[in-house]
Amino acid sequence: MINVLIPVVDNPEKFLNSAKSICSDLNVQIVIGVTESLANVYDFKVPNAIVKVYADGSDREEIINAMQAVLLGEAVFIARKPFTKDEFYRFTSQESQIVVCEQTQKNVIMKFLYGLWCKIVKAVFGVKFFQGDTSLVYFDKNLGNVLTNVSNLSYCTRVDRWRGISQAAIPTREPPSKIKYDKKMALRLLLFAILSIVVGVVVTTVVSIFTKVNIVIGLLLACLDAICLIITFLLLITYCFNMRIGKKNITKAIEMGE
């Protein structure tokens, strides 16, 4: 059995077509999570599908977390963007344990920089990126059983925390889904990064102008500048990570009628 989670906060017609294209498959449990306003306008009563209606304002990742409760402990396919019947069967027929969307090929320089960036992220955050875009992502039966017990299904399906797991990437038609990130957090990270640099520059300049710099003071200033640079670097890494992955701490959407 394959759990197909389809969170709908936009493009309702396309997502309905995706769900209808596979609804006759007896090996599939389709779960459609939709906001109340869309549910009042569009008919989501797809044959053999479970429909969950959530409060308006719920975003895609919150709905994914809320739908975790209906997982059967089998394979899991999460559709953050619409898909075709052919794409679905290509994802679910792979021998790899995790399958994601194929991304545009990078040139040699960009590939090197991206690889370096991935190593930095792993060193700082202890996680890796999947080998592609997670707008569509499939986990086989063994991994799907684990996903029923994780504390943040949304985050665990956007970053790679698995070890010794085979992966594959499949080309898809639709563009990647939009990443929802915390704008206030992003702004704070940038401001603190700028502030850290400013503190280092101002303190070094003021001390150099009004004080006779000896070896001890010079070493102290060098240490201060190094600390400010490290703090700035970590803040910028965190900013870029959040922009790439989106919000980490995702709550569960509120289901209407509960």
N, C-alpha and C positions, 0 to 999 in steps of 0.2 A: 504494500500500500504506500502511495506517495501523498504526503500532505502538501497541498498547494495553497500557499497563503497569498491572497491578493488584496493588499490594502489600497483602497480607492479614495483619493482626495482630489484627483483631477483626471482628465481624459476618461470619463465614465464609459463612453461608447466603445472606446478601444479596449478597455479592460473587460467590458461585457463580452465583446467578441472573442477575447482571449479565453475567458472562462467557458463560453459556449462551445468553443472549438474542441475542448477536451472533456466536456461534461459526460459524454457517453462512455468514457473509459471506466470500467469497473474497478480498476486498480488505483483509482485516484479519489482522494477526499479533498474537495475544493472548499476552501473557507474564504468567503469574501467579507472583508471589513470595510465599511463605508460610513461616511459622515451622514448625519441625520438629514441635512438639507439635500444632499444628492439622492438619498434613499427616497425622499418625498417626490422627487422629480422623475427618477429613472426606475424601471422595473428590474430589480436584481434577483428575481426569483428564477435563477438558473437551475435546470434539472440536476438533481443529485448534489446540489451545493448548499452549504451552510452559510447563512447570511447573518452577520453581526453588525448592528447599527451603533455607532459611537457618537458622542457629543460633537457638535460643530466646534471647530477650532482644533480638533485632534489632528496631529500631523501623522505622516506615514509611519514613522518609526515608533510612535506611541501606539498606533494600531497594531503593528507587528508584535510588540511586547504583550499587548492584551490578548492577541490570538494564540499566544503560546499555550494557553489553558486547554485548547482543543486538540493539541498535537497528540498523535497516537503512538509515538515512540518509534515511528518508521522513518523512511526517507522524507526529506523536506525540500521543497522547491519554493523559494520566495520571489515574488514578482513585484519589484519596485517600479517596473515599467511594463507596458503591454508586450505581449509575445505572440508568436504564431504557433499553430499546432506543430509545424515542422521543427521550429526552434525548441519547443518543449520536449519533443521526443529525442532530439539530438542531445539535449542536456541530460536527460534521464537515462539514456542508453550508453553513456560513456562508462568505461571501466574505472576511471579515476574516481576518487572518493569525494572530491569537491570540484565543481564545475562553475566557472564564472564567464562573464562576457569578455570577448577578446577586445583589447584596446588597440588604437592606432599604433603601428610600428614606429619606434623612435630611431633617429639616426644614431651613429656611433657615439657622438659626444653626449647627446641627451640620454642615451642608454647608460653611459658611464656615470653621469651625474645622478641619474635616478637610482642606480645601484648604490652609489655612495650615500644618497639620501636615505635609502631603505636601511642601510647598515647603521646610520646615525639614529634613526627612529627605533630600531631594535635595541640599540645600546641604551637609549634614554628612556623609552617607554616599555621595553620588554615585549613588544609585539611586532609582527610583520604585516606587510600588505599582501593581500591576495594577488595572484598572478593575472589580474585583470579587474574589470569593473563589476561591482556586486549589484548592479541594477537587476540582474537576474542571477540567482545563485542556487546551486543544487548541492545537497549533502546526502550521501548514501545512507542506507539503513542504520549502519553502526554509529555514524556520527549523529544522525537524526535522533537516536535514542538518548544521546548526551544532551542535545539541545532542549529536550523537555525539562531538564533540571537546572539549566543555567539561570543566573539571576538577571541577566540583561540580554535577551535574545537579539535585540536590534544591534547592539554593539558587537556581540560575538559573531554576527554574520557580516560585519563590515571590516573587521580586522582579523588577521590570521594568528590565532593563539594555539594552533594545532602543531604537533610534532610528528614527523614520519608519515605524513599524509600526502598521497598523490593528488595532483591538481591538473586540470585542463581548462582551456579557454576556447569558447565557441563564438564565431562571428554572429552578430544579431542586426536586425533591421532598424529598430528604434534607437534614437540617441539616448545617452545615459540619463537616468533620473537626476533631478536637481538635489544637491546636497543641502540639508538644513543644518546650519551652524548657528552657534550662539553669537549674535552680533555684539552684544555688550561685552562678553568675555573676550572676543577678538579685539575690540577697541581697547579694553583694559591692558591686554597683553602688549599691544603696540605702544600704548602710552608709557607703560612701565619700561619697555625696552628703550624707548627714546629717553626717558628720565634717567635710566641707568647710565647711558652714554653721556648725557648732559652733566650729571654729577661728577663723573670721572674727569671730563674736560674742564669744568669750572673749578673744581678743587685743585687740580694740577696747575691750571693757569694762575689762580689767585696765590697759591703757595709759592710758585716760581717768581711772581712779581714782588710780593711783599716779604719774602723770607729768603735768606741766604741758603741755598740748597746745598747740603753736604751729602755725604754718602748715605748716612742713615735716612735722612729725609727723602733722598732720591729713591732708595729701596722701598720705603713706605709708599711713596707715590706710585712706583712701578707696581707694587702689590695691589694698591687700590684700583689702578687702571686695569690690571689683569682680572680682578674680581668683577669689575663693571662689565668688561668685555664678555666674560663667561656668563654672567647673568643675562646680558643682552642676547647672547647666542642661544641660551636655553629658552628664553622667552620667545624668540623668533622661531625656533624649532617647534615649540608648543603651538604657536600661532599657525604655522604652516601645516602641522599635523591636524589641528582642528578644522582647518579649511579643506583639507584633503578627505577627512573621514566624516566630519560633522560632529554633532553633539554626542558626548559620551554618556552622560547621565540622563537616561530617557525614562520617564514614568510610563505607566500604563494608561491608555485611553479609557475614558469612562463609558461603559456600555449602557445604552439607553434601555430602560425597562428593568434594570437591576434594583 
